[in-house]
Amino acid sequence: MADSKYEGIDRRALLRDRREHRARVAQRLTREAPVAADCLPWAAFDAAPDWLAWPDDALVLWQRRVGAVFCAPALRRWIDTARVTALRSALGDGFYRSLLRADDPMAVATLPVGLPDWPLNGAPSEIAPLLRGCGAAVLVATLPHGGLRHAVSQALAPLAELMMPAAHAQALVKRASGLCAGAAVAAVQACASMPSATAADAATAAGAGTEAGTVIGGAA
């Protein structure tokens, strides 16, 4: 009996989470792509990826980080102090360090034909929007063709549509998720190694490593 009771509680929690997810996705798409969203059935909102239901700040940060993984080969060549500082600010220091330490996760992930090469001479203020645009393009490419992808593309306004297989885009997203997790772990370890470190310090460090707790969960 006890098992049945807990199973019921879990099922109710699952249904509640599903409704909340659907409502947040519907709210975002209705706000940012109203015409396309109006054509979607409820099943499409249910099938939407977790990141589409995240708060605005977390989703923007996630897009930048996915974009940074996509552009990693070019970003690792940057030496200009102002642009590097802007890049660290756009990604969070922990993620930036993890990105530089990682081996090239996708040697074949280059900007698609028709887009300019990464603007190495661009202004620092352009870096965050460009990363977000690249990340949005990758995230859209993870979705199957259809109404949901069309609505998400309108909502995120990617830099351009990427002509890449969904599996390729999903690998980039998975890599970004792993770097988020690595950045959080490194932040906790660094804090814990300090003589005055406390459990609260470690928790604060973990938050600094991800910049948004939801960025790790459900990202893959």
Accessible surface in RSA format (square Angstrom, percent):
REM  Atomic radii and reference values for relative SASA: ProtOr
REM  Chains: A
REM  Algorithm: Lee & Richards
REM  Probe-radius: 1.40
REM  Slices: 20
REM RES _ NUM      All-atoms   Total-Side   Main-Chain    Non-polar    All polar
REM                ABS   REL    ABS   REL    ABS   REL    ABS   REL    ABS   REL
RES MET A   1   198.93 103.0 158.28 104.8  40.66  96.8 125.75 106.9  73.18  97.0
RES ALA A   2    64.16  59.0  54.01  83.3  10.15  23.1  59.54  83.8   4.62  12.2
RES ASP A   3   120.46  84.4 114.04 113.5   6.42  15.2  36.95  87.0  83.52  83.3
RES SER A   4    70.70  59.7  60.99  81.4   9.71  22.4  28.88  61.5  41.82  58.6
RES LYS A   5   140.54  68.6 128.07  78.6  12.47  29.7  80.70  72.6  59.85  63.7
RES TYR A   6   138.77  64.8 138.77  79.0   0.00   0.0  90.49  68.0  48.28  59.5
RES GLU A   7    99.08  56.9  94.44  71.5   4.63  11.0  35.19  68.1  63.89  52.2
RES GLY A   8    13.23  16.3   0.00   N/A  13.23  16.3  12.74  35.0   0.48   1.1
RES ILE A   9    71.11  40.5  70.43  52.5   0.68   1.6  70.47  50.7   0.65   1.8
RES ASP A  10    93.03  65.2  88.83  88.4   4.19   9.9  28.13  66.2  64.90  64.7
RES ARG A  11   126.95  53.3 123.20  62.8   3.75   8.9  51.45  70.3  75.50  45.8
RES ARG A  12   146.58  61.5 143.33  73.1   3.26   7.8  67.47  92.2  79.12  47.9
RES ALA A  13    29.45  27.1  28.90  44.6   0.55   1.3  28.90  40.7   0.55   1.5
RES LEU A  14   129.17  71.9 126.99  90.8   2.18   5.5 127.33  89.4   1.85   5.0
RES LEU A  15    80.94  45.1  80.57  57.6   0.37   0.9  80.73  56.7   0.22   0.6
RES ARG A  16   117.00  49.1 116.99  59.6   0.01   0.0  41.31  56.5  75.69  45.9
RES ASP A  17    75.18  52.7  71.98  71.6   3.20   7.6  27.03  63.6  48.15  48.0
RES ARG A  18   122.94  51.6 116.44  59.4   6.50  15.5  39.25  53.6  83.69  50.7
RES ARG A  19   132.09  55.5 128.36  65.4   3.73   8.9  54.62  74.6  77.47  47.0
RES GLU A  20    76.33  43.8  71.92  54.4   4.42  10.5  29.87  57.8  46.47  37.9
RES HIS A  21    24.12  13.2  24.12  16.8   0.00   0.0  17.97  18.5   6.15   7.2
RES ARG A  22    59.27  24.9  59.27  30.2   0.00   0.0   4.75   6.5  54.53  33.0
RES ALA A  23    58.39  53.7  49.24  76.0   9.14  20.8  54.38  76.6   4.01  10.6
RES ARG A  24   111.11  46.6 107.33  54.7   3.77   9.0  48.60  66.4  62.51  37.9
RES VAL A  25     0.00   0.0   0.00   0.0   0.00   0.0   0.00   0.0   0.00   0.0
RES ALA A  26    14.09  13.0  13.81  21.3   0.27   0.6  14.04  19.8   0.05   0.1
RES GLN A  27   119.73  67.0 110.87  81.0   8.86  21.1  31.88  67.9  87.85  66.6
RES ARG A  28    11.70   4.9  11.28   5.7   0.42   1.0   2.93   4.0   8.76   5.3
RES LEU A  29     0.00   0.0   0.00   0.0   0.00   0.0   0.00   0.0   0.00   0.0
RES THR A  30    79.97  56.9  75.29  76.3   4.68  11.2  60.93  81.8  19.03  28.8
RES ARG A  31   127.72  53.6  97.54  49.7  30.19  71.9  73.65 100.7  54.07  32.8
RES GLU A  32    66.30  38.1  42.18  31.9  24.12  57.4  26.47  51.2  39.82  32.5
RES ALA A  33     2.11   1.9   0.00   0.0   2.11   4.8   2.11   3.0   0.00   0.0
RES PRO A  34    74.67  54.4  69.55  63.4   5.12  18.6  69.92  57.7   4.75  29.5
RES VAL A  35   121.12  79.7 115.89 104.9   5.23  12.6 120.11 104.4   1.01   2.7
RES ALA A  36     7.86   7.2   0.74   1.1   7.12  16.2   6.07   8.5   1.79   4.7
RES ALA A  37     5.87   5.4   1.78   2.7   4.10   9.3   2.04   2.9   3.83  10.2
RES ASP A  38   126.88  88.9  96.50  96.0  30.38  71.8  22.90  53.9 103.98 103.7
RES CYS A  39   106.05  80.2  72.19  80.5  33.86  79.6  34.69  87.9  71.36  76.9
RES LEU A  40    21.00  11.7   5.13   3.7  15.88  39.9   5.75   4.0  15.25  41.0
RES PRO A  41    85.32  62.2  73.35  66.9  11.97  43.5  84.91  70.1   0.42   2.6
RES TRP A  42   155.56  62.4 151.49  73.3   4.08   9.6 120.59  64.3  34.97  56.7
RES ALA A  43    68.99  63.4  59.61  92.0   9.39  21.4  62.67  88.3   6.32  16.7
RES ALA A  44    15.46  14.2   8.74  13.5   6.72  15.3  15.01  21.1   0.45   1.2
RES PHE A  45    12.77   6.4  12.77   7.9   0.00   0.0  12.77   7.7   0.00   0.0
RES ASP A  46    38.26  26.8  18.57  18.5  19.68  46.5  12.70  29.9  25.56  25.5
RES ALA A  47    77.82  71.5  45.07  69.5  32.75  74.5  56.59  79.7  21.23  56.2
RES ALA A  48     6.07   5.6   0.00   0.0   6.07  13.8   0.00   0.0   6.07  16.1
RES PRO A  49    31.84  23.2  20.54  18.7  11.29  41.1  31.84  26.3   0.00   0.0
RES ASP A  50    70.45  49.3  66.41  66.1   4.04   9.6  12.45  29.3  58.01  57.8
RES TRP A  51     8.02   3.2   8.02   3.9   0.00   0.0   1.46   0.8   6.56  10.6
RES LEU A  52     0.00   0.0   0.00   0.0   0.00   0.0   0.00   0.0   0.00   0.0
RES ALA A  53     6.15   5.7   2.75   4.2   3.40   7.7   2.80   3.9   3.35   8.9
RES TRP A  54    19.04   7.6  16.09   7.8   2.95   6.9   9.68   5.2   9.36  15.2
RES PRO A  55    86.20  62.8  74.05  67.5  12.16  44.2  85.97  71.0   0.23   1.5
RES ASP A  56    74.87  52.4  70.40  70.1   4.48  10.6  30.39  71.5  44.48  44.4
RES ASP A  57   123.39  86.4 115.12 114.6   8.28  19.6  37.63  88.6  85.77  85.5
RES ALA A  58     6.39   5.9   4.87   7.5   1.52   3.5   5.54   7.8   0.85   2.3
RES LEU A  59     5.76   3.2   5.76   4.1   0.00   0.0   5.76   4.0   0.00   0.0
RES VAL A  60    50.97  33.5  50.97  46.1   0.00   0.0  50.97  44.3   0.00   0.0
RES LEU A  61    18.06  10.1  17.83  12.8   0.22   0.6  17.91  12.6   0.14   0.4
RES TRP A  62     0.00   0.0   0.00   0.0   0.00   0.0   0.00   0.0   0.00   0.0
RES GLN A  63     4.81   2.7   4.81   3.5   0.00   0.0   0.00   0.0   4.81   3.6
RES ARG A  64    61.75  25.9  61.75  31.5   0.00   0.0   0.00   0.0  61.75  37.4
RES ARG A  65     0.00   0.0   0.00   0.0   0.00   0.0   0.00   0.0   0.00   0.0
RES VAL A  66     0.00   0.0   0.00   0.0   0.00   0.0   0.00   0.0   0.00   0.0
RES GLY A  67     0.00   0.0   0.00   N/A   0.00   0.0   0.00   0.0   0.00   0.0
RES ALA A  68     0.00   0.0   0.00   0.0   0.00   0.0   0.00   0.0   0.00   0.0
RES VAL A  69     1.65   1.1   0.00   0.0   1.65   4.0   0.00   0.0   1.65   4.5
RES PHE A  70     4.06   2.0   1.67   1.0   2.39   6.2   1.67   1.0   2.39   6.8
RES CYS A  71     7.35   5.6   1.72   1.9   5.64  13.2   6.63  16.8   0.72   0.8
RES ALA A  72     0.05   0.1   0.05   0.1   0.00   0.0   0.05   0.1   0.00   0.0
RES PRO A  73    43.27  31.5  35.26  32.1   8.01  29.1  39.94  33.0   3.33  20.7
RES ALA A  74    12.37  11.4  11.62  17.9   0.75   1.7  11.62  16.4   0.75   2.0
RES LEU A  75     3.50   1.9   0.01   0.0   3.49   8.8   0.01   0.0   3.49   9.4
RES ARG A  76    69.93  29.4  42.56  21.7  27.36  65.2  37.72  51.5  32.21  19.5
RES ARG A  77   148.69  62.4 126.44  64.5  22.25  53.0  72.21  98.7  76.48  46.4
RES TRP A  78    22.79   9.1   4.55   2.2  18.23  42.8   8.66   4.6  14.13  22.9
RES ILE A  79   162.65  92.6 137.38 102.3  25.28  60.9 141.94 102.2  20.71  56.2
RES ASP A  80    53.49  37.5  45.79  45.6   7.70  18.2  12.58  29.6  40.92  40.8
RES THR A  81   108.24  77.0 100.98 102.4   7.26  17.3  70.24  94.3  37.99  57.4
RES ALA A  82    53.46  49.2  41.89  64.6  11.56  26.3  49.40  69.6   4.05  10.7
RES ARG A  83    44.87  18.8  44.87  22.9   0.00   0.0   0.74   1.0  44.13  26.7
RES VAL A  84    25.34  16.7  25.34  22.9   0.00   0.0  25.34  22.0   0.00   0.0
RES THR A  85    79.86  56.8  79.53  80.6   0.33   0.8  62.71  84.2  17.15  25.9
RES ALA A  86    22.68  20.9  13.06  20.2   9.62  21.9  19.55  27.5   3.13   8.3
RES LEU A  87     0.80   0.4   0.80   0.6   0.00   0.0   0.80   0.6   0.00   0.0
RES ARG A  88    75.25  31.6  72.92  37.2   2.32   5.5  20.48  28.0  54.77  33.2
RES SER A  89    91.54  77.4  60.21  80.4  31.33  72.2  33.58  71.5  57.96  81.2
RES ALA A  90     5.08   4.7   1.10   1.7   3.98   9.1   4.55   6.4   0.53   1.4
RES LEU A  91     0.00   0.0   0.00   0.0   0.00   0.0   0.00   0.0   0.00   0.0
RES GLY A  92    10.71  13.2   0.00   N/A  10.71  13.2  10.04  27.5   0.67   1.5
RES ASP A  93    60.81  42.6  54.04  53.8   6.77  16.0  34.65  81.6  26.16  26.1
RES GLY A  94    18.75  23.1   0.00   N/A  18.75  23.1  14.11  38.7   4.63  10.4
RES PHE A  95     0.00   0.0   0.00   0.0   0.00   0.0   0.00   0.0   0.00   0.0
RES TYR A  96    15.66   7.3  15.66   8.9   0.00   0.0   2.93   2.2  12.73  15.7
RES ARG A  97   119.83  50.3 117.80  60.0   2.03   4.8  29.57  40.4  90.26  54.7
RES SER A  98     7.59   6.4   5.02   6.7   2.56   5.9   5.38  11.5   2.20   3.1
RES LEU A  99     0.31   0.2   0.31   0.2   0.00   0.0   0.31   0.2   0.00   0.0
RES LEU A 100    72.36  40.3  53.19  38.1  19.17  48.2  53.33  37.5  19.03  51.2
RES ARG A 101   153.35  64.4 120.79  61.6  32.57  77.5  78.55 107.3  74.81  45.3
RES ALA A 102    17.81  16.4   2.38   3.7  15.43  35.1  11.99  16.9   5.82  15.4
RES ASP A 103   122.65  85.9 113.55 113.0   9.10  21.5  37.35  87.9  85.30  85.1
RES ASP A 104    63.99  44.8  38.42  38.2  25.57  60.5  24.87  58.5  39.12  39.0
RES PRO A 105    35.08  25.6   3.41   3.1  31.67 115.1  13.75  11.4  21.33 132.6
RES MET A 106    40.43  20.9  37.58  24.9   2.85   6.8  30.35  25.8  10.08  13.4
RES ALA A 107    77.73  71.5  53.92  83.2  23.81  54.2  54.21  76.3  23.52  62.3
RES VAL A 108   112.63  74.1  94.65  85.7  17.98  43.3 100.20  87.1  12.43  33.7
RES ALA A 109     3.21   3.0   0.54   0.8   2.67   6.1   1.36   1.9   1.85   4.9
RES THR A 110    95.97  68.3  82.31  83.4  13.67  32.6  62.95  84.5  33.03  49.9
RES LEU A 111    42.60  23.7  22.64  16.2  19.96  50.2  22.64  15.9  19.96  53.7
RES PRO A 112    26.54  19.3  14.69  13.4  11.85  43.1  24.79  20.5   1.75  10.9
RES VAL A 113   160.15 105.4 129.30 117.1  30.84  74.3 136.57 118.7  23.57  63.9
RES GLY A 114    75.64  93.3   0.00   N/A  75.64  93.3  39.29 107.8  36.35  81.4
RES LEU A 115    42.60  23.7  23.05  16.5  19.55  49.2  24.26  17.0  18.34  49.4
RES PRO A 116   103.98  75.8  89.59  81.7  14.39  52.3 101.05  83.4   2.92  18.2
RES ASP A 117   112.99  79.1  93.99  93.6  19.00  44.9  41.22  97.0  71.77  71.6
RES TRP A 118    12.53   5.0   6.14   3.0   6.39  15.0   6.18   3.3   6.36  10.3
RES PRO A 119    48.05  35.0  35.76  32.6  12.30  44.7  46.09  38.1   1.96  12.2
RES LEU A 120    70.20  39.1  67.23  48.1   2.97   7.5  67.23  47.2   2.97   8.0
RES ASN A 121   144.05  99.3 116.09 112.2  27.96  67.3  34.05  82.0 110.00 106.3
RES GLY A 122    14.39  17.7   0.00   N/A  14.39  17.7  12.13  33.3   2.26   5.1
RES ALA A 123    45.82  42.1  36.81  56.8   9.01  20.5  42.28  59.5   3.54   9.4
RES PRO A 124    53.62  39.1  49.67  45.3   3.95  14.4  49.91  41.2   3.72  23.1
RES SER A 125    94.24  79.6  65.90  87.9  28.35  65.3  59.22 126.1  35.03  49.1
RES GLU A 126    79.51  45.6  76.71  58.0   2.80   6.7  29.62  57.3  49.88  40.7
RES ILE A 127     5.73   3.3   5.73   4.3   0.00   0.0   5.73   4.1   0.00   0.0
RES ALA A 128    25.25  23.2  23.83  36.8   1.42   3.2  24.14  34.0   1.11   2.9
RES PRO A 129    79.95  58.3  68.76  62.7  11.19  40.7  73.75  60.9   6.20  38.5
RES LEU A 130    39.96  22.3  39.36  28.2   0.60   1.5  39.96  28.1   0.00   0.0
RES LEU A 131     0.00   0.0   0.00   0.0   0.00   0.0   0.00   0.0   0.00   0.0
RES ARG A 132    55.77  23.4  55.77  28.4   0.00   0.0  20.55  28.1  35.21  21.3
RES GLY A 133     3.26   4.0   0.00   N/A   3.26   4.0   3.26   8.9   0.00   0.0
RES CYS A 134     2.57   1.9   1.22   1.4   1.35   3.2   1.35   3.4   1.22   1.3
RES GLY A 135     0.00   0.0   0.00   N/A   0.00   0.0   0.00   0.0   0.00   0.0
RES ALA A 136     0.00   0.0   0.00   0.0   0.00   0.0   0.00   0.0   0.00   0.0
RES ALA A 137     3.39   3.1   1.80   2.8   1.59   3.6   2.36   3.3   1.04   2.7
RES VAL A 138     0.00   0.0   0.00   0.0   0.00   0.0   0.00   0.0   0.00   0.0
RES LEU A 139     0.00   0.0   0.00   0.0   0.00   0.0   0.00   0.0   0.00   0.0
RES VAL A 140     6.30   4.1   6.30   5.7   0.00   0.0   6.30   5.5   0.00   0.0
RES ALA A 141     1.23   1.1   0.52   0.8   0.71   1.6   0.65   0.9   0.58   1.5
RES THR A 142    19.53  13.9  12.74  12.9   6.79  16.2   9.03  12.1  10.49  15.9
RES LEU A 143    11.98   6.7  11.28   8.1   0.69   1.7  11.28   7.9   0.69   1.9
RES PRO A 144   105.19  76.7  93.53  85.3  11.66  42.4 102.81  84.9   2.38  14.8
RES HIS A 145   148.97  81.4 120.57  83.8  28.40  72.7  79.55  82.0  69.42  80.8
RES GLY A 146    46.12  56.9   0.00   N/A  46.12  56.9  36.96 101.4   9.16  20.5
RES GLY A 147    43.39  53.5   0.00   N/A  43.39  53.5  26.84  73.7  16.55  37.1
RES LEU A 148    23.68  13.2  20.60  14.7   3.08   7.7  20.60  14.5   3.08   8.3
RES ARG A 149    23.65   9.9  23.53  12.0   0.11   0.3   7.78  10.6  15.87   9.6
RES HIS A 150   102.32  55.9  97.05  67.5   5.28  13.5  66.60  68.6  35.72  41.6
RES ALA A 151     0.00   0.0   0.00   0.0   0.00   0.0   0.00   0.0   0.00   0.0
RES VAL A 152     0.00   0.0   0.00   0.0   0.00   0.0   0.00   0.0   0.00   0.0
RES SER A 153    36.25  30.6  33.87  45.2   2.38   5.5   9.82  20.9  26.43  37.0
RES GLN A 154    86.58  48.4  64.55  47.2  22.03  52.4  32.93  70.1  53.65  40.7
RES ALA A 155    15.21  14.0   0.00   0.0  15.21  34.6   0.05   0.1  15.17  40.2
RES LEU A 156     8.23   4.6   4.25   3.0   3.98  10.0   6.27   4.4   1.95   5.3
RES ALA A 157    62.41  57.4  50.14  77.4  12.26  27.9  56.37  79.4   6.03  16.0
RES PRO A 158    28.02  20.4  10.96  10.0  17.07  62.0  10.96   9.0  17.07 106.1
RES LEU A 159    78.35  43.6  51.28  36.7  27.06  68.0  56.19  39.5  22.15  59.6
RES ALA A 160    31.91  29.3  21.68  33.5  10.22  23.3  31.68  44.6   0.22   0.6
RES GLU A 161   107.26  61.6  85.52  64.7  21.73  51.7  33.31  64.4  73.94  60.4
RES LEU A 162     6.84   3.8   3.26   2.3   3.58   9.0   3.26   2.3   3.58   9.6
RES MET A 163   167.40  86.7 134.37  88.9  33.04  78.7 124.75 106.1  42.65  56.5
RES MET A 164    32.82  17.0  13.86   9.2  18.96  45.2  17.75  15.1  15.07  20.0
RES PRO A 165    92.32  67.3  79.30  72.3  13.01  47.3  91.41  75.5   0.91   5.7
RES ALA A 166    41.59  38.2  33.43  51.6   8.16  18.6  33.43  47.1   8.16  21.6
RES ALA A 167    73.11  67.2  63.32  97.7   9.79  22.3  64.52  90.9   8.59  22.8
RES HIS A 168    35.73  19.5  29.38  20.4   6.35  16.2  22.23  22.9  13.50  15.7
RES ALA A 169     0.00   0.0   0.00   0.0   0.00   0.0   0.00   0.0   0.00   0.0
RES GLN A 170    89.27  49.9  85.46  62.5   3.81   9.1  29.97  63.8  59.30  45.0
RES ALA A 171    35.37  32.5  24.91  38.4  10.46  23.8  30.48  42.9   4.89  12.9
RES LEU A 172     0.00   0.0   0.00   0.0   0.00   0.0   0.00   0.0   0.00   0.0
RES VAL A 173     6.11   4.0   6.11   5.5   0.00   0.0   6.11   5.3   0.00   0.0
RES LYS A 174   138.98  67.8 136.19  83.6   2.78   6.6  78.90  71.0  60.07  64.0
RES ARG A 175    83.64  35.1  79.49  40.5   4.15   9.9  20.62  28.2  63.02  38.2
RES ALA A 176     0.00   0.0   0.00   0.0   0.00   0.0   0.00   0.0   0.00   0.0
RES SER A 177    12.44  10.5  12.02  16.0   0.43   1.0   1.93   4.1  10.51  14.7
RES GLY A 178    40.62  50.1   0.00   N/A  40.62  50.1  31.55  86.6   9.07  20.3
RES LEU A 179    12.16   6.8  11.42   8.2   0.73   1.8  12.14   8.5   0.02   0.1
RES CYS A 180     0.00   0.0   0.00   0.0   0.00   0.0   0.00   0.0   0.00   0.0
RES ALA A 181    36.50  33.6  35.35  54.6   1.15   2.6  36.27  51.1   0.24   0.6
RES GLY A 182    32.96  40.6   0.00   N/A  32.96  40.6  28.86  79.2   4.10   9.2
RES ALA A 183     1.06   1.0   0.00   0.0   1.06   2.4   0.37   0.5   0.70   1.8
RES ALA A 184    12.39  11.4  12.30  19.0   0.09   0.2  12.39  17.4   0.00   0.0
RES VAL A 185    83.21  54.8  80.53  72.9   2.68   6.5  83.19  72.3   0.02   0.1
RES ALA A 186    38.16  35.1  32.52  50.2   5.64  12.8  34.66  48.8   3.50   9.3
RES ALA A 187    22.69  20.9  12.28  19.0  10.41  23.7  21.04  29.6   1.65   4.4
RES VAL A 188    49.19  32.4  49.19  44.5   0.00   0.0  49.19  42.7   0.00   0.0
RES GLN A 189   115.99  64.9 108.76  79.5   7.23  17.2  39.88  84.9  76.11  57.7
RES ALA A 190    61.57  56.6  50.33  77.7  11.24  25.6  58.44  82.3   3.13   8.3
RES CYS A 191    16.05  12.1  13.34  14.9   2.70   6.4   6.87  17.4   9.17   9.9
RES ALA A 192    64.65  59.4  41.02  63.3  23.63  53.7  43.38  61.1  21.26  56.3
RES SER A 193    92.29  78.0  54.36  72.5  37.93  87.4  50.04 106.6  42.25  59.2
RES MET A 194   110.11  57.0 103.64  68.6   6.47  15.4  80.99  68.9  29.12  38.6
RES PRO A 195   146.47 106.7 102.77  93.7  43.71 158.9 116.60  96.3  29.87 185.6
RES SER A 196    83.90  70.9  66.43  88.7  17.47  40.2  55.49 118.2  28.40  39.8
RES ALA A 197    31.23  28.7   6.00   9.3  25.23  57.4   8.05  11.3  23.18  61.4
RES THR A 198    76.70  54.6  64.91  65.8  11.79  28.1  71.10  95.5   5.60   8.5
RES ALA A 199    90.64  83.3  69.18 106.8  21.46  48.8  77.23 108.8  13.41  35.5
RES ALA A 200    70.17  64.5  59.55  91.9  10.61  24.1  67.16  94.6   3.00   8.0
RES ASP A 201    57.50  40.3  53.61  53.4   3.89   9.2   9.93  23.4  47.56  47.4
RES ALA A 202    20.48  18.8  20.22  31.2   0.25   0.6  20.44  28.8   0.03   0.1
RES ALA A 203    69.18  63.6  51.63  79.7  17.55  39.9  59.68  84.0   9.50  25.2
RES THR A 204   101.00  71.8  89.79  91.0  11.21  26.7  72.27  97.1  28.73  43.4
RES ALA A 205    16.03  14.7  10.15  15.7   5.88  13.4  15.77  22.2   0.26   0.7
RES ALA A 206    31.47  28.9  30.00  46.3   1.47   3.3  30.22  42.6   1.25   3.3
RES GLY A 207    40.30  49.7   0.00   N/A  40.30  49.7  35.49  97.4   4.81  10.8
RES ALA A 208    57.84  53.2  46.32  71.5  11.52  26.2  53.42  75.2   4.42  11.7
RES GLY A 209     1.35   1.7   0.00   N/A   1.35   1.7   1.35   3.7   0.00   0.0
RES THR A 210     8.38   6.0   8.38   8.5   0.00   0.0   5.93   8.0   2.45   3.7
RES GLU A 211    77.24  44.3  43.52  32.9  33.73  80.3  17.70  34.2  59.54  48.6
RES ALA A 212    19.42  17.9   9.67  14.9   9.75  22.2  19.42  27.3   0.00   0.0
RES GLY A 213    65.83  81.2   0.00   N/A  65.83  81.2  36.65 100.6  29.18  65.4
RES THR A 214    61.30  43.6  55.71  56.5   5.59  13.3  59.32  79.7   1.98   3.0
RES VAL A 215     0.00   0.0   0.00   0.0   0.00   0.0   0.00   0.0   0.00   0.0
RES ILE A 216    56.12  31.9  51.56  38.4   4.56  11.0  51.56  37.1   4.56  12.4
RES GLY A 217    44.13  54.4   0.00   N/A  44.13  54.4  39.65 108.8   4.48  10.0
RES GLY A 218    43.01  53.0   0.00   N/A  43.01  53.0  21.79  59.8  21.22  47.5
RES ALA A 219     2.50   2.3   0.00   0.0   2.50   5.7   0.00   0.0   2.50   6.6
RES ALA A 220    97.74  89.9  43.95  67.8  53.79 122.4  62.52  88.0  35.21  93.3
END  Absolute sums over single chains surface
CHAIN  1 A    11582.9       9321.5       2261.4       7197.0       4385.9
END  Absolute sums over all chains
TOTAL         11582.9       9321.5       2261.4       7197.0       4385.9
